[in-house]
Amino acid sequence: MNETPTRVYAEIDLDAVRENVRALRERAPRSELMAVVKANAYGHGAVQCARAAREAGAAWLGTATPDEALALRAAGIEGRILCWLWTPGGPWQQAVEADLDVSVSGMWALDEAREAARATGRTARVQLKADTGLGRNGCQPADWEALVGAAVAAQAEGTVKVTGVWSHFACADEPGHPSIRLQLDAFREMLAYAEKEGIDPEVRHMANSPATLTLPDSHFDLVRPGLAVYGVSPAPELGTPAQLGLRPAMALKASLALVKAVPAGHGVSYGHHYVTGGETTLALVPAGYADGIPRHASGAGPVLVGGRVRHVAGRVAMDQFVVDLEGDPARVGDEVVIFGDPERGEPSAEDWARAAGTIAYEIVTRVGGRVPRVYLGG
């Protein structure tokens, strides 16, 4: 995009993505790195961030859905890509033809991968996912013997190559949580069984962003950071981005659409949950919950206007919200930083997460499709 949008836009610094990937690789020097680019790279732009991550040394890319992975292939992204969120009848054949690694958590998925391999005349690259305690996707320990046995048989017939064994933490963002050690022990046991039965995976992996940053014994052959790639701390308990050696890649910005003087006692936005305490100046920010601004942050979300941090006055509406400038001057068109890099004095995604009672993952990922992305360092 040649011109900066004037309403609201997300400025994405691809140099920050590259720096973060390099910093995360230094945290796990004996492991390869998978940059997770699911959900449009956590709102940052999957294709652009995938390329930047590759340039910084990411050996793998990770997506949730097969459609996300196939879109990367369609954009010319080469190399290893793992996609893990499958449902029956998914695009298994296209995935095999595109040389994607597909995750298998149950017999039905292994069967569909084998059928796709037969239909295409190619070997399906399969990674077995173990449920070591998260209780979400993955194969339960009680079912592991059967799944491993079927995968070994599929390898023998040539329809499948098991390229990985992996799992996912439940509480890696809570240092010292007892489930961390229990899950690591379970993963080692399930991995050892698979290897004893003849599985020789290319990669064994379990470490997400917080584990990459804090749990070296979970790094195995591959680490799998997501949010940290984009310079956002995966948990306040672990430190700020700067303390973790990361730099936020996204700054959400807007231009003031209106500035006006109002008298004391003036209601602001729906429901008049905010009423001016005296004569003041209100400024209109033309972004709302349709753009990803959380309505739950009404009355609390911080923005930087005119060199000062202000807060949303009243409710966030679908397309706009208001800030009270408390009489300070401003002009239509002045820049508003909704969130960005706290090292520059800007509110952070974590600040908005606290204001909305959620996590920073949701703040960056929910930035809407009608918000243009402007790329720096591309």
Protein Blocks (a to p, Z undefined) as FASTA:
>chain_A
ZZdcfkbccdddfklmmmmmmmmmmmmmmbccdddfehhinonopklmmmmmmmnopabd
cdfbfmlmmmmmmnopgcjdddfbdcehiakklmmmnopacddfbfklmmmmmmmmmmno
pacdddddddfhnopacddfklmmmmmmmmmmmmmnopaccfbdcdddfklmmghiaklm
mmmmmmmmmmmmmmmnopacfbdcfbdfklmmmmmmlnmmbccdfklmnopafbfklopf
klnopacfbdcddddfbdcdddehiaehehilaccfbdcddddddbdfknopafklgoka
ccdeehiacddehjddfkbccddeehpacdehiacdfbdcfknopacfklmmmmnopafk
lmmmmpcfklccddehZZ
